[in-house]
Amino acid sequence: MSTAANSLFRALADPTRRAIFERLTRDGEQTVHALTEVAGVSQPMVSKHLSALKRARLVHNRRQGRETHYRARPEALAPLVDWISHYSAFWRSKLDELGDVLERMDK
């Protein structure tokens, strides 16, 4: 597995980080304050989660005055999509082989 995929899995392993990322993906750019209102954790914890997402390149931030705005970078999920595609093909092949074996057993 690539370093990028490992980083993404680590970042998204936490349910609060996943929820933050999903909210940014669904609702668009948000301030830390707006994210804190619905995150169920303190503002310092939201900031820590956003830092982890930023290290994994899943979010981008910009400063505007005293506030920091974050937006999701869903394209950063590409290494995970590649990893899943690889295993999808693997299991599809294995299930096809199992189907062949079961057909031969029925004869």
Summary of the structure (lengths in Angstrom):
residues: 107
radius of gyration: 19.6
end to end distance: 40.9
largest distance: 74.1
contacts: 272
relative contact order: 0.15
helix: 72%
strand: 13%
